[in-house]
């Protein structure tokens, strides 16, 4: 049965994976959160500047 073989091989491959530790996960989450906040701030600033520009024209 192909499905049984697939499940067994998948399980065997997952046992070979080196999962990240708690500290690695926490530092990665911090990087993502800080990056997201910076991008949101930059996009918000661009939005405000464009809004002022459009209001000045019209």
C-alpha positions in Angstrom: 0.0 0.0 0.0 1.5 3.3 -1.1 -0.2 5.4 1.6 1.3 3.3 4.4 4.7 3.5 2.8 4.4 7.3 2.4 3.4 7.7 6.1 6.3 5.6 7.3 8.8 7.4 5.1 7.4 10.8 6.2 7.7 9.9 9.8 11.2 8.6 9.3 12.2 12.0 7.7 10.6 14.0 10.4 12.7 12.2 13.0 15.8 13.5 11.1 14.8 17.1 11.4 16.7 19.3 13.9 14.0 21.4 15.4 14.9 24.9 16.6 15.3 25.5 20.3 13.1 27.8 22.4 15.7 30.6 22.3 15.9 30.4 18.5 12.2 30.6 18.1 11.9 33.6 20.5 14.6 35.5 18.7 13.0 34.8 15.3 9.7 36.0 16.6 11.3 39.2 17.9 12.9 39.9 14.5 9.5 39.3 12.7 7.6 41.6 15.1 10.2 44.4 14.9 10.4 44.1 11.1 6.6 44.2 10.9 6.3 47.3 13.1 9.0 49.1 11.0 7.3 48.3 7.7 3.9 49.3 9.1 5.3 52.6 10.3 7.0 53.4 7.0 3.8 52.5 5.1 1.7 54.6 7.5 4.1 57.6 7.0 3.9 57.2 3.2 0.1 57.0 3.4 -0.1 60.2 5.5 2.3 62.1 3.1 0.3 61.0 0.1 -2.9 62.0 1.8 -1.5 65.5 2.5 -0.3 65.8 -1.1 -3.6 64.9 -2.5 -5.5 67.3 -0.2 -3.1 70.0 -1.2 -3.8 69.4 -4.9 -7.6 69.1 -4.6 
